[in-house]
Amino acid sequence: MADGRSDRLTVGVSILVEAGRIAWIRPSDGEEDPGPDDGLEVVDASGATFV
């Protein structure tokens, strides 16, 4: 993820999007995988860059 402040990319983050807006960004270390039972769509964006 490129945050516009650092000269380095941030890796290993989870991003929650609600109603088309970013609700939070946090490290994904140790995070449980959400599933359909949680009402979430999980998108594996490995290899992608978010700006």
mmCIF file of the N, C-alpha and C atoms, coordinates in Angstrom:
data_MODEL
# 
_entry.id   MODEL 
# 
loop_
_atom_site.group_PDB 
_atom_site.id 
_atom_site.type_symbol 
_atom_site.label_atom_id 
_atom_site.label_alt_id 
_atom_site.label_comp_id 
_atom_site.label_asym_id 
_atom_site.label_entity_id 
_atom_site.label_seq_id 
_atom_site.pdbx_PDB_ins_code 
_atom_site.Cartn_x 
_atom_site.Cartn_y 
_atom_site.Cartn_z 
_atom_site.occupancy 
_atom_site.B_iso_or_equiv 
_atom_site.pdbx_formal_charge 
_atom_site.auth_seq_id 
_atom_site.auth_comp_id 
_atom_site.auth_asym_id 
_atom_site.auth_atom_id 
_atom_site.pdbx_PDB_model_num 
ATOM 1   N N  . MET A 1 1  ? 0.853   -1.159  0.000  1.00 0.00 ? 1  MET A N  1 
ATOM 2   C CA . MET A 1 1  ? 0.000   0.000   0.000  1.00 0.00 ? 1  MET A CA 1 
ATOM 3   C C  . MET A 1 1  ? 0.901   1.224   0.000  1.00 0.00 ? 1  MET A C  1 
ATOM 4   N N  . ALA A 1 2  ? 0.592   2.172   -0.852 1.00 0.00 ? 2  ALA A N  1 
ATOM 5   C CA . ALA A 1 2  ? 1.310   3.447   -0.873 1.00 0.00 ? 2  ALA A CA 1 
ATOM 6   C C  . ALA A 1 2  ? 0.448   4.465   -0.144 1.00 0.00 ? 2  ALA A C  1 
ATOM 7   N N  . ASP A 1 3  ? 0.966   5.005   0.956  1.00 0.00 ? 3  ASP A N  1 
ATOM 8   C CA . ASP A 1 3  ? 0.145   5.906   1.772  1.00 0.00 ? 3  ASP A CA 1 
ATOM 9   C C  . ASP A 1 3  ? 0.360   7.387   1.477  1.00 0.00 ? 3  ASP A C  1 
ATOM 10  N N  . GLY A 1 4  ? 1.299   7.707   0.597  1.00 0.00 ? 4  GLY A N  1 
ATOM 11  C CA . GLY A 1 4  ? 1.519   9.109   0.248  1.00 0.00 ? 4  GLY A CA 1 
ATOM 12  C C  . GLY A 1 4  ? 2.399   9.866   1.226  1.00 0.00 ? 4  GLY A C  1 
ATOM 13  N N  . ARG A 1 5  ? 2.793   9.219   2.310  1.00 0.00 ? 5  ARG A N  1 
ATOM 14  C CA . ARG A 1 5  ? 3.644   9.869   3.312  1.00 0.00 ? 5  ARG A CA 1 
ATOM 15  C C  . ARG A 1 5  ? 5.042   9.271   3.345  1.00 0.00 ? 5  ARG A C  1 
ATOM 16  N N  . SER A 1 6  ? 5.110   7.984   3.119  1.00 0.00 ? 6  SER A N  1 
ATOM 17  C CA . SER A 1 6  ? 6.373   7.274   3.223  1.00 0.00 ? 6  SER A CA 1 
ATOM 18  C C  . SER A 1 6  ? 6.963   7.045   1.837  1.00 0.00 ? 6  SER A C  1 
ATOM 19  N N  . ASP A 1 7  ? 8.276   6.868   1.785  1.00 0.00 ? 7  ASP A N  1 
ATOM 20  C CA . ASP A 1 7  ? 8.907   6.540   0.512  1.00 0.00 ? 7  ASP A CA 1 
ATOM 21  C C  . ASP A 1 7  ? 8.972   5.029   0.298  1.00 0.00 ? 7  ASP A C  1 
ATOM 22  N N  . ARG A 1 8  ? 8.337   4.270   1.195  1.00 0.00 ? 8  ARG A N  1 
ATOM 23  C CA . ARG A 1 8  ? 8.295   2.808   1.091  1.00 0.00 ? 8  ARG A CA 1 
ATOM 24  C C  . ARG A 1 8  ? 6.851   2.321   1.092  1.00 0.00 ? 8  ARG A C  1 
ATOM 25  N N  . LEU A 1 9  ? 6.637   1.173   0.439  1.00 0.00 ? 9  LEU A N  1 
ATOM 26  C CA . LEU A 1 9  ? 5.315   0.560   0.456  1.00 0.00 ? 9  LEU A CA 1 
ATOM 27  C C  . LEU A 1 9  ? 5.087   -0.141  1.788  1.00 0.00 ? 9  LEU A C  1 
ATOM 28  N N  . THR A 1 10 ? 3.861   -0.141  2.263  1.00 0.00 ? 10 THR A N  1 
ATOM 29  C CA . THR A 1 10 ? 3.463   -0.881  3.450  1.00 0.00 ? 10 THR A CA 1 
ATOM 30  C C  . THR A 1 10 ? 2.893   -2.209  2.977  1.00 0.00 ? 10 THR A C  1 
ATOM 31  N N  . VAL A 1 11 ? 3.385   -3.315  3.523  1.00 0.00 ? 11 VAL A N  1 
ATOM 32  C CA . VAL A 1 11 ? 2.908   -4.640  3.123  1.00 0.00 ? 11 VAL A CA 1 
ATOM 33  C C  . VAL A 1 11 ? 2.266   -5.334  4.315  1.00 0.00 ? 11 VAL A C  1 
ATOM 34  N N  . GLY A 1 12 ? 1.472   -6.379  4.034  1.00 0.00 ? 12 GLY A N  1 
ATOM 35  C CA . GLY A 1 12 ? 0.853   -7.160  5.098  1.00 0.00 ? 12 GLY A CA 1 
ATOM 36  C C  . GLY A 1 12 ? -0.256  -6.431  5.817  1.00 0.00 ? 12 GLY A C  1 
ATOM 37  N N  . VAL A 1 13 ? -1.140  -5.776  5.066  1.00 0.00 ? 13 VAL A N  1 
ATOM 38  C CA . VAL A 1 13 ? -2.248  -5.059  5.687  1.00 0.00 ? 13 VAL A CA 1 
ATOM 39  C C  . VAL A 1 13 ? -3.581  -5.613  5.198  1.00 0.00 ? 13 VAL A C  1 
ATOM 40  N N  . SER A 1 14 ? -4.588  -5.452  6.017  1.00 0.00 ? 14 SER A N  1 
ATOM 41  C CA . SER A 1 14 ? -5.971  -5.744  5.649  1.00 0.00 ? 14 SER A CA 1 
ATOM 42  C C  . SER A 1 14 ? -6.706  -4.418  5.560  1.00 0.00 ? 14 SER A C  1 
ATOM 43  N N  . ILE A 1 15 ? -7.591  -4.322  4.582  1.00 0.00 ? 15 ILE A N  1 
ATOM 44  C CA . ILE A 1 15 ? -8.351  -3.092  4.361  1.00 0.00 ? 15 ILE A CA 1 
ATOM 45  C C  . ILE A 1 15 ? -9.829  -3.456  4.356  1.00 0.00 ? 15 ILE A C  1 
ATOM 46  N N  . LEU A 1 16 ? -10.614 -2.790  5.196  1.00 0.00 ? 16 LEU A N  1 
ATOM 47  C CA . LEU A 1 16 ? -12.057 -3.003  5.216  1.00 0.00 ? 16 LEU A CA 1 
ATOM 48  C C  . LEU A 1 16 ? -12.724 -1.845  4.491  1.00 0.00 ? 16 LEU A C  1 
ATOM 49  N N  . VAL A 1 17 ? -13.539 -2.186  3.492  1.00 0.00 ? 17 VAL A N  1 
ATOM 50  C CA . VAL A 1 17 ? -14.274 -1.175  2.732  1.00 0.00 ? 17 VAL A CA 1 
ATOM 51  C C  . VAL A 1 17 ? -15.756 -1.333  3.048  1.00 0.00 ? 17 VAL A C  1 
ATOM 52  N N  . GLU A 1 18 ? -16.378 -0.250  3.493  1.00 0.00 ? 18 GLU A N  1 
ATOM 53  C CA . GLU A 1 18 ? -17.816 -0.230  3.790  1.00 0.00 ? 18 GLU A CA 1 
ATOM 54  C C  . GLU A 1 18 ? -18.456 0.901   3.005  1.00 0.00 ? 18 GLU A C  1 
ATOM 55  N N  . ALA A 1 19 ? -19.514 0.598   2.297  1.00 0.00 ? 19 ALA A N  1 
ATOM 56  C CA . ALA A 1 19 ? -20.254 1.599   1.526  1.00 0.00 ? 19 ALA A CA 1 
ATOM 57  C C  . ALA A 1 19 ? -19.338 2.382   0.579  1.00 0.00 ? 19 ALA A C  1 
ATOM 58  N N  . GLY A 1 20 ? -18.367 1.662   -0.023 1.00 0.00 ? 20 GLY A N  1 
ATOM 59  C CA . GLY A 1 20 ? -17.491 2.289   -0.994 1.00 0.00 ? 20 GLY A CA 1 
ATOM 60  C C  . GLY A 1 20 ? -16.383 3.148   -0.422 1.00 0.00 ? 20 GLY A C  1 
ATOM 61  N N  . ARG A 1 21 ? -16.210 3.126   0.904  1.00 0.00 ? 21 ARG A N  1 
ATOM 62  C CA . ARG A 1 21 ? -15.164 3.940   1.548  1.00 0.00 ? 21 ARG A CA 1 
ATOM 63  C C  . ARG A 1 21 ? -14.305 3.055   2.438  1.00 0.00 ? 21 ARG A C  1 
ATOM 64  N N  . ILE A 1 22 ? -13.060 3.416   2.598  1.00 0.00 ? 22 ILE A N  1 
ATOM 65  C CA . ILE A 1 22 ? -12.174 2.662   3.485  1.00 0.00 ? 22 ILE A CA 1 
ATOM 66  C C  . ILE A 1 22 ? -12.574 2.942   4.928  1.00 0.00 ? 22 ILE A C  1 
ATOM 67  N N  . ALA A 1 23 ? -12.951 1.875   5.657  1.00 0.00 ? 23 ALA A N  1 
ATOM 68  C CA . ALA A 1 23 ? -13.348 2.014   7.060  1.00 0.00 ? 23 ALA A CA 1 
ATOM 69  C C  . ALA A 1 23 ? -12.130 1.911   7.977  1.00 0.00 ? 23 ALA A C  1 
ATOM 70  N N  . TRP A 1 24 ? -11.214 0.986   7.663  1.00 0.00 ? 24 TRP A N  1 
ATOM 71  C CA . TRP A 1 24 ? -9.978  0.874   8.429  1.00 0.00 ? 24 TRP A CA 1 
ATOM 72  C C  . TRP A 1 24 ? -8.922  0.140   7.635  1.00 0.00 ? 24 TRP A C  1 
ATOM 73  N N  . ILE A 1 25 ? -7.676  0.370   8.051  1.00 0.00 ? 25 ILE A N  1 
ATOM 74  C CA . ILE A 1 25 ? -6.506  -0.329  7.526  1.00 0.00 ? 25 ILE A CA 1 
ATOM 75  C C  . ILE A 1 25 ? -5.711  -0.759  8.744  1.00 0.00 ? 25 ILE A C  1 
ATOM 76  N N  . ARG A 1 26 ? -5.337  -2.038  8.794  1.00 0.00 ? 26 ARG A N  1 
ATOM 77  C CA . ARG A 1 26 ? -4.553  -2.512  9.933  1.00 0.00 ? 26 ARG A CA 1 
ATOM 78  C C  . ARG A 1 26 ? -3.673  -3.680  9.502  1.00 0.00 ? 26 ARG A C  1 
ATOM 79  N N  . PRO A 1 27 ? -2.653  -3.991  10.298 1.00 0.00 ? 27 PRO A N  1 
ATOM 80  C CA . PRO A 1 27 ? -1.794  -5.136  9.974  1.00 0.00 ? 27 PRO A CA 1 
ATOM 81  C C  . PRO A 1 27 ? -2.619  -6.416  9.944  1.00 0.00 ? 27 PRO A C  1 
ATOM 82  N N  . SER A 1 28 ? -2.304  -7.293  9.016  1.00 0.00 ? 28 SER A N  1 
ATOM 83  C CA . SER A 1 28 ? -3.067  -8.535  8.906  1.00 0.00 ? 28 SER A CA 1 
ATOM 84  C C  . SER A 1 28 ? -2.428  -9.690  9.662  1.00 0.00 ? 28 SER A C  1 
ATOM 85  N N  . ASP A 1 29 ? -1.339  -9.458  10.368 1.00 0.00 ? 29 ASP A N  1 
ATOM 86  C CA . ASP A 1 29 ? -0.690  -10.509 11.156 1.00 0.00 ? 29 ASP A CA 1 
ATOM 87  C C  . ASP A 1 29 ? -1.648  -11.072 12.193 1.00 0.00 ? 29 ASP A C  1 
ATOM 88  N N  . GLY A 1 30 ? -1.779  -12.378 12.216 1.00 0.00 ? 30 GLY A N  1 
ATOM 89  C CA . GLY A 1 30 ? -2.577  -13.039 13.233 1.00 0.00 ? 30 GLY A CA 1 
ATOM 90  C C  . GLY A 1 30 ? -4.074  -12.833 13.105 1.00 0.00 ? 30 GLY A C  1 
ATOM 91  N N  . GLU A 1 31 ? -4.496  -12.238 12.030 1.00 0.00 ? 31 GLU A N  1 
ATOM 92  C CA . GLU A 1 31 ? -5.917  -11.979 11.840 1.00 0.00 ? 31 GLU A CA 1 
ATOM 93  C C  . GLU A 1 31 ? -6.610  -13.249 11.348 1.00 0.00 ? 31 GLU A C  1 
ATOM 94  N N  . GLU A 1 32 ? -7.773  -13.537 11.885 1.00 0.00 ? 32 GLU A N  1 
ATOM 95  C CA . GLU A 1 32 ? -8.535  -14.687 11.418 1.00 0.00 ? 32 GLU A CA 1 
ATOM 96  C C  . GLU A 1 32 ? -9.123  -14.380 10.053 1.00 0.00 ? 32 GLU A C  1 
ATOM 97  N N  . ASP A 1 33 ? -9.228  -15.419 9.226  1.00 0.00 ? 33 ASP A N  1 
ATOM 98  C CA . ASP A 1 33 ? -9.822  -15.234 7.908  1.00 0.00 ? 33 ASP A CA 1 
ATOM 99  C C  . ASP A 1 33 ? -11.336 -15.131 8.038  1.00 0.00 ? 33 ASP A C  1 
ATOM 100 N N  . PRO A 1 34 ? -11.916 -14.021 7.620  1.00 0.00 ? 34 PRO A N  1 
ATOM 101 C CA . PRO A 1 34 ? -13.374 -13.918 7.633  1.00 0.00 ? 34 PRO A CA 1 
ATOM 102 C C  . PRO A 1 34 ? -13.950 -14.792 6.529  1.00 0.00 ? 34 PRO A C  1 
ATOM 103 N N  . GLY A 1 35 ? -15.165 -15.175 6.700  1.00 0.00 ? 35 GLY A N  1 
ATOM 104 C CA . GLY A 1 35 ? -15.800 -16.010 5.689  1.00 0.00 ? 35 GLY A CA 1 
ATOM 105 C C  . GLY A 1 35 ? -17.176 -15.503 5.351  1.00 0.00 ? 35 GLY A C  1 
ATOM 106 N N  . PRO A 1 36 ? -17.868 -16.224 4.486  1.00 0.00 ? 36 PRO A N  1 
ATOM 107 C CA . PRO A 1 36 ? -19.211 -15.816 4.085  1.00 0.00 ? 36 PRO A CA 1 
ATOM 108 C C  . PRO A 1 36 ? -20.176 -15.695 5.267  1.00 0.00 ? 36 PRO A C  1 
ATOM 109 N N  . ASP A 1 37 ? -19.927 -16.473 6.331  1.00 0.00 ? 37 ASP A N  1 
ATOM 110 C CA . ASP A 1 37 ? -20.797 -16.396 7.509  1.00 0.00 ? 37 ASP A CA 1 
ATOM 111 C C  . ASP A 1 37 ? -20.737 -15.022 8.159  1.00 0.00 ? 37 ASP A C  1 
ATOM 112 N N  . ASP A 1 38 ? -19.631 -14.302 7.950  1.00 0.00 ? 38 ASP A N  1 
ATOM 113 C CA . ASP A 1 38 ? -19.487 -12.958 8.504  1.00 0.00 ? 38 ASP A CA 1 
ATOM 114 C C  . ASP A 1 38 ? -20.131 -11.907 7.608  1.00 0.00 ? 38 ASP A C  1 
ATOM 115 N N  . GLY A 1 39 ? -20.671 -12.333 6.464  1.00 0.00 ? 39 GLY A N  1 
ATOM 116 C CA . GLY A 1 39 ? -21.298 -11.389 5.540  1.00 0.00 ? 39 GLY A CA 1 
ATOM 117 C C  . GLY A 1 39 ? -20.300 -10.548 4.772  1.00 0.00 ? 39 GLY A C  1 
ATOM 118 N N  . LEU A 1 40 ? -19.063 -11.025 4.666  1.00 0.00 ? 40 LEU A N  1 
ATOM 119 C CA . LEU A 1 40 ? -18.020 -10.261 3.994  1.00 0.00 ? 40 LEU A CA 1 
ATOM 120 C C  . LEU A 1 40 ? -17.594 -10.947 2.706  1.00 0.00 ? 40 LEU A C  1 
ATOM 121 N N  . GLU A 1 41 ? -17.236 -10.162 1.735  1.00 0.00 ? 41 GLU A N  1 
ATOM 122 C CA . GLU A 1 41 ? -16.605 -10.685 0.527  1.00 0.00 ? 41 GLU A CA 1 
ATOM 123 C C  . GLU A 1 41 ? -15.105 -10.478 0.696  1.00 0.00 ? 41 GLU A C  1 
ATOM 124 N N  . VAL A 1 42 ? -14.348 -11.543 0.623  1.00 0.00 ? 42 VAL A N  1 
ATOM 125 C CA . VAL A 1 42 ? -12.902 -11.462 0.791  1.00 0.00 ? 42 VAL A CA 1 
ATOM 126 C C  . VAL A 1 42 ? -12.261 -11.430 -0.589 1.00 0.00 ? 42 VAL A C  1 
ATOM 127 N N  . VAL A 1 43 ? -11.410 -10.447 -0.802 1.00 0.00 ? 43 VAL A N  1 
ATOM 128 C CA . VAL A 1 43 ? -10.692 -10.307 -2.063 1.00 0.00 ? 43 VAL A CA 1 
ATOM 129 C C  . VAL A 1 43 ? -9.206  -10.452 -1.772 1.00 0.00 ? 43 VAL A C  1 
ATOM 130 N N  . ASP A 1 44 ? -8.582  -11.450 -2.372 1.00 0.00 ? 44 ASP A N  1 
ATOM 131 C CA . ASP A 1 44 ? -7.137  -11.622 -2.211 1.00 0.00 ? 44 ASP A CA 1 
ATOM 132 C C  . ASP A 1 44 ? -6.449  -10.697 -3.205 1.00 0.00 ? 44 ASP A C  1 
ATOM 133 N N  . ALA A 1 45 ? -5.880  -9.635  -2.709 1.00 0.00 ? 45 ALA A N  1 
ATOM 134 C CA . ALA A 1 45 ? -5.223  -8.645  -3.568 1.00 0.00 ? 45 ALA A CA 1 
ATOM 135 C C  . ALA A 1 45 ? -3.704  -8.766  -3.474 1.00 0.00 ? 45 ALA A C  1 
ATOM 136 N N  . SER A 1 46 ? -3.233  -9.977  -3.183 1.00 0.00 ? 46 SER A N  1 
ATOM 137 C CA . SER A 1 46 ? -1.787  -10.202 -3.127 1.00 0.00 ? 46 SER A CA 1 
ATOM 138 C C  . SER A 1 46 ? -1.170  -9.774  -4.448 1.00 0.00 ? 46 SER A C  1 
ATOM 139 N N  . GLY A 1 47 ? -0.090  -9.047  -4.365 1.00 0.00 ? 47 GLY A N  1 
ATOM 140 C CA . GLY A 1 47 ? 0.585   -8.582  -5.567 1.00 0.00 ? 47 GLY A CA 1 
ATOM 141 C C  . GLY A 1 47 ? 0.047   -7.270  -6.108 1.00 0.00 ? 47 GLY A C  1 
ATOM 142 N N  . ALA A 1 48 ? -1.029  -6.770  -5.528 1.00 0.00 ? 48 ALA A N  1 
ATOM 143 C CA . ALA A 1 48 ? -1.612  -5.497  -5.962 1.00 0.00 ? 48 ALA A CA 1 
ATOM 144 C C  . ALA A 1 48 ? -1.034  -4.361  -5.125 1.00 0.00 ? 48 ALA A C  1 
ATOM 145 N N  . THR A 1 49 ? -1.121  -3.163  -5.648 1.00 0.00 ? 49 THR A N  1 
ATOM 146 C CA . THR A 1 49 ? -0.690  -1.977  -4.913 1.00 0.00 ? 49 THR A CA 1 
ATOM 147 C C  . THR A 1 49 ? -1.873  -1.040  -4.762 1.00 0.00 ? 49 THR A C  1 
ATOM 148 N N  . PHE A 1 50 ? -2.177  -0.645  -3.541 1.00 0.00 ? 50 PHE A N  1 
ATOM 149 C CA . PHE A 1 50 ? -3.249  0.307   -3.264 1.00 0.00 ? 50 PHE A CA 1 
ATOM 150 C C  . PHE A 1 50 ? -2.635  1.667   -3.019 1.00 0.00 ? 50 PHE A C  1 
ATOM 151 N N  . VAL A 1 51 ? -3.238  2.683   -3.582 1.00 0.00 ? 51 VAL A N  1 
ATOM 152 C CA . VAL A 1 51 ? -2.731  4.049   -3.419 1.00 0.00 ? 51 VAL A CA 1 
ATOM 153 C C  . VAL A 1 51 ? -3.818  4.882   -2.779 1.00 0.00 ? 51 VAL A C  1 
# 
